[in-house]
Amino acid sequence: MITERAARLAAEAWVREEVKNVPEVVGAILVGSTRARDAAAPHPAGSDVDIFIYVNAEVPSDLAEPHGRFAPRKLGYCGVVLEPSFHAAARIADPEVVLGDVSLAPAFTEPLIILDPSGQLRALAASVGPEFRRRRHAQRRLAQAVKRVAAFGPRPCVPALPALRAPCWRNAALAMGLVFAANVPLVAALRHPTSRRAFVSAREILVAGGRADLADTLLRLLGSAEFSLAEVEKLVAELERAYDAAVEVRRTPVVADWNVRQEVRDLERAGIRELLDGHHREALYPVLFLRTVVQGILENDGDEELRAWSGAGYRRLLAALGMDGDEAFFARAEALQAFVPELRQGCEELLARAPGVFD
């Protein structure tokens, strides 16, 4: 059994080895679910270890450079899967900026620092931690979270980049808008935004706050509100078959293809399948996103027969979610934007009642 402590130590060991080749490194911290688990607890099979590495350099968008020097990646190391990502240290130069950022502020509240040669990360944490629950900072973060959803607009699209040339990628843009919406309640509850379990966490927070109606709307916008477990299991099985095919043929770099590799296959399967136990409707977000990445790979690198087979399966998923075709796709995007004011108001009310917030 690999414990959470062992998983963290593996991440630290990998970072210390990796930075020998990265002279620009400033420091590194662990983020994500590993922070919430007891060090002696078993490390879940469906969980990776997220690492933020800060560097004194410009970090290009992974949309433009999905396989660049500072691009995100997933890799197996000492029995666990690590997900390191690089970030410009300029983003954490000012504690006031960090305190207003939905991703950075929670990361530097009682952070798990694994590399900090200059002491910059510890100094930042000392400034951020005591101020994290101050109302004006929490309100700034909530406003930023809402703005991220609104930024997708009623007609989401993707940049004209080589890594996004397959038509399926517009569905990833809509999926990102949806998961950003699911993360708004997490920000209101002073929690760290997440991805795979975003709809699960959002429902827990909203139900506890007396706003189950908002959680229901999030599932309707995802298109999964009426799904049975059997229906979701069928879609997951199709995803797994397409995933295996993509692992075999992938050659052309596409966004997020670090999630489609032989060494992370078991983790991706376990991460989705564990949601089927009680949260099958919420599982459709990671199914949609990962299936879109798989489709992007197969549309680029699959032969004609494989593309036809995969395309038919992908369209069945989109049809099941009610977003296949231009009319349905843009109607869903418009519905998401129409929901933003209600989501904002509900989450502002949650924040107003959040324990521990001070003026």
C-alpha positions in Angstrom: 0.0 0.0 0.0 1.3 3.5 -0.9 0.4 6.0 1.7 -0.2 9.7 1.1 3.1 10.4 2.8 4.9 8.1 0.4 3.2 9.8 -2.5 4.3 13.2 -1.3 7.8 12.0 -0.8 7.8 10.6 -4.3 6.7 14.0 -5.7 9.5 15.8 -3.7 12.1 13.4 -4.9 11.0 13.8 -8.5 11.1 17.6 -8.2 14.5 17.7 -6.7 15.8 15.6 -9.6 13.9 17.5 -12.2 15.1 21.0 -11.2 18.7 20.1 -11.8 17.7 20.7 -15.5 15.7 23.8 -14.7 18.0 26.7 -13.6 15.0 29.1 -13.5 13.2 27.3 -10.7 12.1 29.3 -7.7 10.2 26.6 -5.8 7.5 24.0 -5.8 4.4 23.2 -3.7 1.9 20.3 -3.7 -1.7 21.2 -4.5 -5.0 19.4 -5.0 -6.5 16.5 -3.1 -3.3 15.3 -1.4 -3.4 18.4 0.9 -6.8 17.3 2.3 -5.8 13.7 3.1 -4.0 12.4 6.2 -0.4 11.5 5.6 -0.9 8.0 6.9 -4.0 7.4 4.7 -3.8 5.2 1.6 -3.1 7.1 -1.6 -6.2 6.5 -3.8 -5.7 4.7 -7.1 -7.7 7.3 -9.0 -5.7 10.3 -7.6 -2.5 11.9 -9.0 -0.2 14.2 -7.1 -0.5 17.8 -8.4 2.7 19.9 -8.2 3.0 23.6 -9.0 6.6 24.5 -10.0 7.4 28.2 -10.1 10.1 29.5 -12.4 11.7 32.8 -13.3 10.7 32.6 -16.9 7.8 33.1 -19.2 5.6 30.0 -19.3 3.8 29.7 -22.7 0.1 28.6 -22.8 -0.2 24.9 -23.2 -2.7 25.6 -25.9 0.1 27.0 -28.0 2.8 24.6 -26.8 1.2 21.4 -25.5 4.6 19.7 -25.5 6.8 22.6 -24.7 9.5 22.7 -22.1 7.1 24.1 -19.4 4.0 22.2 -20.6 2.0 20.2 -18.0 2.5 16.5 -18.0 1.5 13.3 -16.2 4.1 10.6 -15.4 4.5 7.5 -13.2 7.2 7.8 -10.5 7.8 5.4 -7.6 4.4 3.8 -7.9 2.3 7.0 -8.1 1.2 9.4 -10.9 2.5 12.9 -10.7 1.0 15.9 -12.5 3.6 18.7 -12.5 2.8 22.1 -14.0 5.0 25.1 -14.4 4.0 28.7 -13.6 5.7 32.0 -13.9 7.1 33.2 -10.6 5.9 36.7 -11.5 2.4 35.6 -10.7 3.3 35.2 -7.0 5.4 38.3 -6.6 2.6 40.3 -4.9 0.6 38.8 -2.0 -2.3 41.2 -2.8 -2.6 39.7 -6.3 -2.3 36.1 -5.0 -5.1 36.8 -2.4 -7.4 37.7 -5.2 -6.7 34.7 -7.3 -9.0 31.6 -7.2 -6.2 29.1 -7.7 -3.2 30.7 -6.0 -4.7 32.0 -2.8 -5.9 28.5 -1.5 -2.6 27.0 -2.6 -0.7 29.3 -0.3 -2.9 28.8 2.7 -1.1 26.2 4.8 0.9 25.1 1.7 2.8 21.8 1.3 6.1 23.4 0.2 8.6 20.8 -1.2 11.2 23.1 -2.6 12.0 26.7 -1.6 15.7 27.5 -1.7 15.3 31.2 -1.3 12.4 31.2 1.2 10.2 33.1 -1.2 7.3 30.6 -1.0 7.3 30.5 2.8 7.4 34.3 2.9 4.4 34.5 0.6 2.5 31.9 2.6 3.1 33.9 5.8 1.5 36.9 4.1 -1.4 35.0 2.4 -2.5 32.6 5.2 -3.7 35.2 7.8 -5.5 37.2 5.1 -7.1 34.4 3.1 -10.5 34.6 5.0 -10.7 38.4 4.9 -14.0 39.3 3.3 -12.7 41.6 0.6 -10.3 39.0 -0.7 -12.9 36.3 -0.7 -15.3 38.6 -2.6 -12.5 39.3 -5.1 -12.0 35.6 -5.7 -15.7 35.0 -6.1 -16.0 37.8 -8.6 -13.0 36.3 -10.5 -14.6 32.9 -10.5 -17.9 34.2 -11.9 -16.0 36.3 -14.5 -14.2 33.1 -15.8 -17.6 31.6 -16.6 -19.0 34.7 -18.3 -15.8 35.0 -20.4 -16.8 31.9 -22.5 -19.8 33.9 -23.8 -22.9 32.4 -25.6 -20.8 31.2 -28.5 -17.7 29.5 -27.1 -14.9 28.8 -29.5 -11.3 27.8 -29.5 -8.2 29.5 -30.9 -7.0 28.6 -34.4 -4.0 26.7 -33.2 -2.4 23.4 -34.5 -3.1 21.6 -31.2 -6.8 22.5 -31.5 -7.5 21.9 -35.2 -10.0 19.0 -34.7 -13.7 20.1 -34.6 -14.3 18.4 -31.3 -12.4 20.9 -29.3 -15.2 23.4 -29.1 -16.9 20.9 -26.8 -13.9 21.1 -24.5 -14.4 24.8 -24.4 -18.0 24.3 -23.3 -17.0 21.7 -20.8 -14.5 24.1 -19.3 -17.2 26.8 -19.0 -19.3 24.2 -17.2 -16.6 23.1 -14.8 -15.7 26.7 -14.0 -19.4 27.2 -13.1 -19.3 24.2 -10.8 -16.2 25.7 -9.1 -17.9 28.9 -8.2 -19.6 27.4 -5.1 -16.2 26.0 -4.1 -14.7 29.5 -4.2 -17.6 30.8 -2.2 -16.9 28.1 0.4 -13.2 29.1 0.5 -12.1 25.8 -1.0 -9.6 25.1 -3.7 -11.1 24.7 -7.2 -10.9 21.2 -8.6 -11.7 19.4 -11.9 -12.8 15.8 -11.8 -14.8 16.1 -8.6 -16.0 19.7 -9.2 -19.7 18.8 -9.7 -19.6 16.5 -6.6 -18.1 19.2 -4.4 -20.4 21.8 -5.8 -23.5 19.7 -4.9 -22.2 19.0 -1.4 -21.7 22.8 -0.8 -24.9 23.9 -2.4 -27.1 21.3 -0.6 -25.5 22.2 2.7 -26.2 25.8 2.0 -29.9 25.2 1.1 -29.4 25.7 -2.6 -29.8 22.2 -4.0 -31.7 23.9 -6.9 -28.4 25.4 -8.1 -26.8 22.0 -8.0 -29.6 20.6 -10.0 -29.2 23.3 -12.6 -25.5 22.6 -13.0 -26.3 19.0 -13.8 -29.0 20.0 -16.3 -26.5 22.3 -18.0 -24.0 19.4 -18.1 -26.8 17.3 -19.6 -26.6 14.5 -17.1 -29.4 15.2 -14.7 -31.6 12.3 -15.8 -28.9 9.7 -16.4 -29.2 6.3 -14.8 -26.1 4.5 -13.6 -26.4 1.9 -16.4 -26.4 4.6 -19.0 -23.3 6.2 -17.6 -21.5 2.9 -17.3 -22.1 2.3 -21.0 -20.6 5.6 -21.9 -17.6 5.0 -19.6 -17.0 1.6 -21.3 -17.0 3.3 -24.7 -14.6 6.0 -23.4 -12.2 3.3 -22.2 -12.2 1.5 -25.5 -11.5 4.8 -27.4 -8.9 5.7 -24.8 -6.9 2.5 -25.5 -7.1 3.1 -29.2 -5.8 6.7 -28.7 -2.9 5.5 -26.6 -1.8 3.3 -29.5 -1.9 5.9 -32.3 -1.1 9.3 -30.7 1.6 11.2 -32.4 0.4 14.7 -33.1 0.5 17.0 -30.0 -2.9 18.1 -28.8 -4.0 19.9 -25.6 -4.2 17.8 -22.5 -2.9 14.7 -24.2 -0.7 14.0 -21.2 -3.9 12.5 -19.8 -3.8 9.8 -22.5 -0.8 7.6 -21.9 -0.3 4.0 -21.0 1.3 4.9 -17.7 -1.6 6.9 -16.5 -4.4 4.7 -18.0 -5.2 2.9 -14.8 -5.4 6.2 -12.9 -7.8 7.8 -15.4 -10.0 4.7 -15.3 -10.0 4.5 -11.5 -10.6 8.3 -11.2 -13.8 8.1 -13.2 -15.1 4.8 -12.0 -14.9 5.8 -8.4 -17.4 8.5 -9.2 -19.9 5.9 -10.4 -20.4 4.9 -6.7 -23.0 7.5 -5.8 -22.0 10.3 -8.2 -22.6 8.8 -11.6 -24.3 11.9 -13.0 -21.4 14.1 -11.9 -19.0 11.7 -13.6 -20.2 12.9 -17.0 -18.0 16.0 -16.8 -14.7 14.1 -16.7 -16.1 11.6 -19.2 -16.9 14.4 -21.6 -13.6 16.2 -21.2 -11.4 13.1 -21.4 -13.5 11.7 -24.3 -12.9 15.0 -26.2 -9.2 14.8 -25.7 -9.3 11.2 -27.0 -11.4 12.3 -29.9 -8.9 15.0 -30.7 -6.1 12.5 -30.8 -8.0 10.0 -33.0 -9.2 12.6 -35.5 -5.6 13.6 -36.0 -3.8 10.3 -35.9 -6.4 7.5 -36.5 -6.9 5.8 -39.8 -10.2 6.2 -41.7 -11.8 3.2 -40.1 -10.8 4.2 -36.6 -11.9 7.8 -37.1 -15.3 6.6 -38.3 -15.8 4.2 -35.3 -14.6 6.8 -32.8 -16.7 9.6 -34.3 -19.8 7.6 -34.1 -19.2 6.8 -30.4 -18.4 10.5 -29.7 -21.5 11.7 -31.3 -23.5 9.3 -29.2 -22.1 10.9 -26.1 -22.8 14.4 -27.3 -26.4 13.4 -28.3 -26.9 11.8 -24.9 -25.8 15.0 -23.2 -28.0 17.0 -25.6 -25.2 19.1 -27.2 -24.8 17.4 -30.6 -25.0 19.8 -33.5 -24.7 23.6 -33.7 -28.2 24.4 -32.5 -28.0 22.2 -29.4 -24.4 23.3 -28.7 -25.1 27.0 -28.8 -28.4 26.6 -26.9 -26.5 25.0 -24.1 -23.8 27.7 -24.1 -26.5 30.4 -24.0 -28.3 28.6 -21.1 -25.0 28.5 -19.2 -24.6 32.3 -19.6 -28.2 32.9 -18.6 -27.5 31.0 -15.4 -24.6 33.1 -14.4 -26.5 35.9 -12.5 -28.5 33.3 -10.5 -25.2 31.4 -9.7 -23.5 34.6 -8.7 -26.3 35.7 -6.4 -26.6 32.3 -4.7 -22.9 32.0 -4.1 -22.6 35.6 -2.8 -25.2 34.6 -0.2 -23.2 31.5 0.6 -20.1 33.5 1.1 -21.9 36.0 3.3 -22.7 33.1 5.6 -19.3 31.3 5.4 -17.8 30.6 8.8 -14.5 32.2 9.6 -14.7 35.1 7.2 -13.8 38.5 8.8 -13.7 42.1 7.8 
